[in-house]
Amino acid sequence: MHRILALLLASLLVGGVSATPAAVQTPNAARGAALDAVLDDASAMTPLRTVLVARDGALIAERGYRGASTTRPANIKSASKTVMSALVGIAIERGLLDGVDQPVAPLLADRLPRDPDPRLAKVTIGHLLSMQAGLQSTSGRGYGRWVAQRDWVRDALAQPFVDTPGGGMIYSTGSTHLLSAVLAKVGGKPVRTLAREWLGPQAGFAIASWDTDPQGLHFGGNQMAMTPRSLLAFGELYRNHGRAASGAQLIPASWIAQSWVTRTRSVYTGDGYGYGWFARRIGGHDVRFAWGHGGQMLYIVPSLNLTVAMTSDETTVAGSGHLAQLHALLGRVIESQTI
């Protein structure tokens, strides 16, 4: 009997050693294979152009679809609002601005309407960052009329109030363009130059081009082009609490924490919004993301040390369902990294 049991045990041990390679994959190899499968399937998403995934600071996947390249500049549209937020935080750290509660009107006194609404004096830097200025939106249906004006800053300040400052979220590119005007004034240089000096030390980050308004002011919150790799490098700064790959502290960690606090919510999606960052749960994890028209996305998943950049055909129509598909794609990326 003892001999039979010994033979059975030996047979089981031999069977265990001869297991197939797939059955003994390391977790990292299994995650890599799962991520590859997810990105293979993503090719079916017609507007999608690029996807890059980094974990713990290392690039683990990079894809271009339909001839797109991760090294070719793409217009990140309103994802540039998140870059503007970073620049404001740095300006506050450097003492160029007093803080988020600083009123905007005195900083732009020469561009105010002749008979300004008294509520304009209550609009702060923080209100512009969180889209709570209360001014009528210059985005959406109001965008074309706004950019047709001779002076975008003056026109943004002259918009009628539709809510009180600090009230509900009114998404408006005019708000972040006012921040561009503020930064140019207190920084004494074009905002693109400030971005190059303040964020340029992050390896891989660069703004390839950036449109300006009729006065030559860089378009705060739109029409910024950078490579998808550069977008990922910018995201890595936030994922790494403001530290560059070299270890230099470029963005205050406290500013990143403030930026990710939900201060209002989108009336369209219900997503939270802080200082230039949206917030929602995807794949069971808290996610912060930058969002540009057409599907230009930068996602940070702090709990997984995960940074994901995606670019899409910028002509993709809002409401087409593509945004939901991108969120779902991130959910699958997250799932691939938690097996």
Disulfide bonds with the S-S distance in Angstrom:
none
